[in-house]
Amino acid sequence: MAVQQTTARPAPGRTGPGREPGRRSIGPTAAGWIQSAFLVVIALIALVPILAIFVGTFQDGNELIRRGMTFAVDPTSLSLDNYVLLFTDSGPYFRWFGNTLLLTVAQVAGTLLVSAFVAYGFAMYEFRTKTLWFIVVLLVMTVPFEMLMLPLYVQVNDMGLADTYAVIVLPFLAAPVTIFFFRQYFLGIPKEILEAGRVDGVSEFGIFFRLVLPIAKPALAAMAILNGMICWNNFLWPLLVLRSPEKFTLPIGLNTLLTPYGNNYELLIIGAFFSLIPVLILFLAFQRFFIEGITAGAVKG
């Protein structure tokens, strides 16, 4: 008895593999357009203060005091005098800028390294009192810095570290929030990678630097942005421990422009605007890792 062979024909309406009959690809939905429009509005609102500062950089200081930060300005009154002042007669402004940049780079690099080390131990090793010490880290996260500020200030004075850059960097290298974030991220890394490295004869430090850290680039980028913003804008602690004007950071230096005897609003406004540039560059440099790192660190563990 012969078997009749038939050739299967594609179902009507199917235009390619994986598509159901009669279904066509559609564009963005109405909900997607609404969401995009909402995010654009939020972004524009966030940009308003920056645009106001930018417009203020072209205005006279007395005009700023009289009318405040506003977009309703006379175009003929705008000039580049403030920019000329910044680059020709700004006094110690660029020294403050350099001090802040140096401290930010040192503190961010040190915080990422030390906090990643601590978090790596919590995530990848088993030891006694591990849970207890991690609870201590969580408890320190809940303590406001204002409560630690006075005893820390007394301690650094007793140690003779006041008016040094070391006292700004060292107390915050093991940042609880950064440790917690890295620990959550490292928990998502398979421990088989560590075992494979040990089998190949890689040292524990080699495993951390050559195998784990390259995987953790998104987490490093996210924490570099957050810690960089905190360090760059840090005002209260440097104000307490720094006494020499030549060692002032940019936030402290800009604050000295406002005195009972006279206010240099021209330099203050142009200096404040230029202080935004490093943070913007930092974000643009690492923004492609930022969302990935924040999301991964938030859901792992």
C-alpha positions in Angstrom: 0.0 0.0 0.0 1.6 3.2 -1.1 2.0 6.1 1.3 1.1 9.4 -0.2 3.6 12.2 0.7 2.4 15.7 1.1 4.3 18.9 1.4 3.4 21.2 4.3 2.5 24.7 3.3 3.0 27.7 5.5 -0.2 28.9 7.1 -1.8 32.0 5.6 -0.6 35.2 7.1 2.7 33.8 8.4 5.4 36.1 7.3 8.4 34.5 9.0 9.5 31.9 11.6 8.1 32.4 15.0 5.2 34.5 14.0 1.6 33.5 14.6 -0.9 33.4 11.7 -2.5 36.8 10.9 -0.4 38.7 13.5 1.5 41.7 12.3 4.3 43.6 14.1 3.0 46.8 15.6 4.8 50.0 16.6 5.0 51.7 20.0 1.8 51.6 22.0 0.0 54.6 23.4 1.3 53.7 26.9 4.9 53.8 25.5 4.4 57.2 24.0 2.9 58.5 27.3 5.8 57.1 29.3 8.3 58.6 26.9 6.6 62.0 27.1 6.5 61.9 30.9 10.2 61.1 31.1 11.0 64.0 28.7 9.0 66.4 30.8 10.8 65.2 34.0 14.2 65.7 32.2 13.3 69.2 31.1 12.2 70.1 34.6 15.5 68.8 36.0 17.4 70.9 33.4 15.7 74.1 34.3 18.1 75.0 37.3 21.1 74.2 35.1 19.9 76.4 32.3 19.1 79.2 34.8 22.7 79.0 36.1 24.0 79.0 32.6 22.0 82.2 31.7 23.2 83.7 35.0 26.9 83.3 34.0 26.3 86.0 31.4 24.7 88.5 33.8 26.1 91.1 36.1 26.2 90.2 39.8 24.2 93.2 40.9 21.5 92.3 38.3 21.4 88.8 39.8 20.8 90.2 43.3 18.1 92.5 42.1 16.1 90.1 39.9 17.3 86.7 41.0 17.8 83.7 38.7 15.4 84.2 35.8 15.1 83.6 32.1 13.4 87.0 31.6 16.6 89.0 30.8 17.5 91.7 28.4 19.7 90.1 25.7 21.7 93.3 25.3 22.8 93.1 29.0 24.4 89.7 28.6 28.2 89.7 28.3 31.3 87.4 28.7 32.8 89.5 31.5 32.2 86.7 34.0 34.1 84.2 31.8 37.0 86.7 31.5 37.0 87.1 35.2 37.2 83.4 35.8 40.2 82.8 33.6 42.1 86.0 34.3 41.3 87.1 37.8 39.6 84.3 39.8 42.2 84.1 42.5 42.5 80.7 44.1 39.5 79.2 42.2 41.4 76.8 40.1 43.5 75.7 43.1 40.3 74.9 44.9 39.2 73.1 41.7 42.4 71.0 41.6 42.2 70.2 45.3 38.7 68.9 44.9 39.5 66.9 41.8 42.5 65.3 43.5 40.5 64.4 46.6 37.6 63.0 44.5 39.8 60.8 42.4 41.7 59.5 45.4 38.6 58.9 47.6 36.6 57.2 44.8 39.5 54.9 43.8 40.2 54.0 47.5 36.6 53.5 48.4 35.9 51.2 45.4 39.0 49.1 46.2 38.5 48.8 49.9 34.7 48.4 49.8 35.0 45.8 47.0 37.5 43.8 49.1 35.2 43.8 52.1 32.2 42.9 50.1 34.1 40.1 48.3 34.8 38.6 51.7 31.2 38.7 52.8 29.9 37.3 49.5 32.5 34.6 48.6 33.9 33.3 51.9 32.5 31.6 55.0 34.0 32.5 58.4 32.8 32.8 62.0 30.8 35.9 62.9 30.2 36.7 59.2 26.6 37.4 59.8 27.3 39.5 62.9 29.8 41.7 61.0 27.4 42.1 58.1 24.7 43.2 60.5 27.1 45.8 61.9 27.6 47.1 58.3 23.8 47.4 57.9 23.5 49.2 61.3 26.2 51.7 60.4 24.2 52.5 57.2 21.3 53.7 59.4 23.5 56.1 61.5 23.5 59.7 60.2 26.9 61.2 59.6 26.0 64.1 61.9 26.0 61.7 64.9 29.5 60.5 64.0 30.9 63.8 63.1 31.8 65.2 66.6 33.6 62.0 67.9 35.4 61.6 64.6 36.5 65.2 64.7 37.9 64.8 68.2 39.7 61.6 67.2 41.4 63.1 64.2 42.5 66.1 66.3 44.0 63.8 68.9 45.8 61.9 66.1 47.2 65.1 64.7 45.6 64.6 61.3 43.6 67.8 61.2 44.2 70.1 58.2 45.4 67.2 56.0 43.9 65.6 53.0 44.3 62.2 54.5 41.7 62.9 57.1 39.1 63.6 54.4 39.8 60.3 52.5 40.7 57.7 55.1 37.6 57.6 57.3 35.3 56.9 54.4 37.2 54.2 52.5 35.0 51.4 53.8 31.7 52.9 52.9 28.7 50.8 54.2 26.4 51.6 51.3 29.1 50.7 48.8 30.0 47.5 50.7 26.3 46.4 50.7 25.9 47.1 47.0 29.1 45.2 46.0 28.1 42.3 48.3 24.7 42.0 46.6 26.4 42.1 43.2 29.1 39.5 44.0 26.4 37.1 45.3 25.3 36.8 41.7 28.8 35.6 40.5 29.0 31.8 40.3 31.6 30.4 42.8 32.6 28.0 40.1 34.7 30.8 38.6 36.7 31.0 41.8 37.2 27.2 41.9 38.4 27.2 38.3 40.9 29.9 39.1 42.2 28.0 42.0 42.6 24.9 39.9 44.6 26.9 37.4 46.9 28.0 40.2 45.7 31.6 40.4 46.2 33.3 43.8 43.3 34.7 45.8 44.3 38.2 44.9 44.6 37.2 41.3 41.1 35.7 41.3 39.8 39.0 42.7 41.6 41.3 40.3 41.7 39.1 37.1 38.4 37.2 37.3 35.9 39.0 39.6 36.6 42.7 39.0 36.2 42.5 35.2 32.8 40.9 35.7 31.9 43.7 38.2 32.5 46.6 35.8 28.8 47.7 35.9 28.9 47.7 39.7 32.2 49.6 39.7 30.8 52.2 37.3 27.6 52.7 39.3 29.5 53.2 42.5 32.1 55.4 40.9 29.3 57.8 39.8 27.5 57.8 43.2 30.7 58.2 45.2 32.2 60.7 42.8 29.1 62.9 43.2 29.3 62.6 47.0 33.0 63.4 47.2 32.8 66.3 44.7 30.0 68.0 46.6 31.3 67.2 50.1 31.1 70.3 52.2 30.5 69.7 55.9 33.4 67.4 56.8 36.1 69.3 54.8 34.8 72.5 56.4 35.5 71.1 59.9 38.9 69.6 59.3 40.6 72.0 56.8 42.0 75.3 58.1 44.5 76.4 55.5 42.9 78.5 52.7 45.2 76.9 50.1 43.8 73.5 51.0 40.2 74.4 50.6 38.0 72.3 48.4 35.7 73.9 45.8 32.5 74.0 47.9 34.3 75.7 50.8 36.1 78.1 48.5 32.9 79.2 46.7 31.3 79.7 50.1 34.1 82.1 51.1 33.0 84.4 48.3 30.0 85.4 50.4 31.2 87.6 53.2 29.6 90.4 55.4 32.0 92.9 53.7 31.2 92.0 50.1 29.9 89.3 47.8 31.5 88.2 44.6 28.4 86.9 42.9 30.0 87.1 39.4 32.7 84.6 40.3 30.3 82.6 42.5 27.8 81.9 39.7 30.4 81.2 37.0 32.4 79.0 39.4 29.3 77.1 40.4 28.5 76.4 36.8 31.9 75.1 36.0 31.8 72.9 39.1 29.1 70.9 37.3 31.3 69.9 34.4 33.4 67.1 36.2 30.3 65.4 37.5 28.7 65.5 34.0 31.8 64.1 32.4 31.9 61.3 35.1 28.3 60.3 34.4 28.7 60.4 30.6 31.8 58.3 30.8 30.1 55.5 32.8 26.4 56.0 32.0 26.3 52.9 29.8 27.2 50.7 32.8 25.1 52.7 35.4 21.6 51.3 34.9 22.9 47.7 34.5 25.0 48.0 37.7 22.2 49.6 39.7 19.7 46.9 38.6 22.0 44.0 39.1 23.1 45.1 42.5 19.5 45.7 43.6 18.1 42.3 42.7 20.9 39.8 43.4 21.1 38.0 46.7 
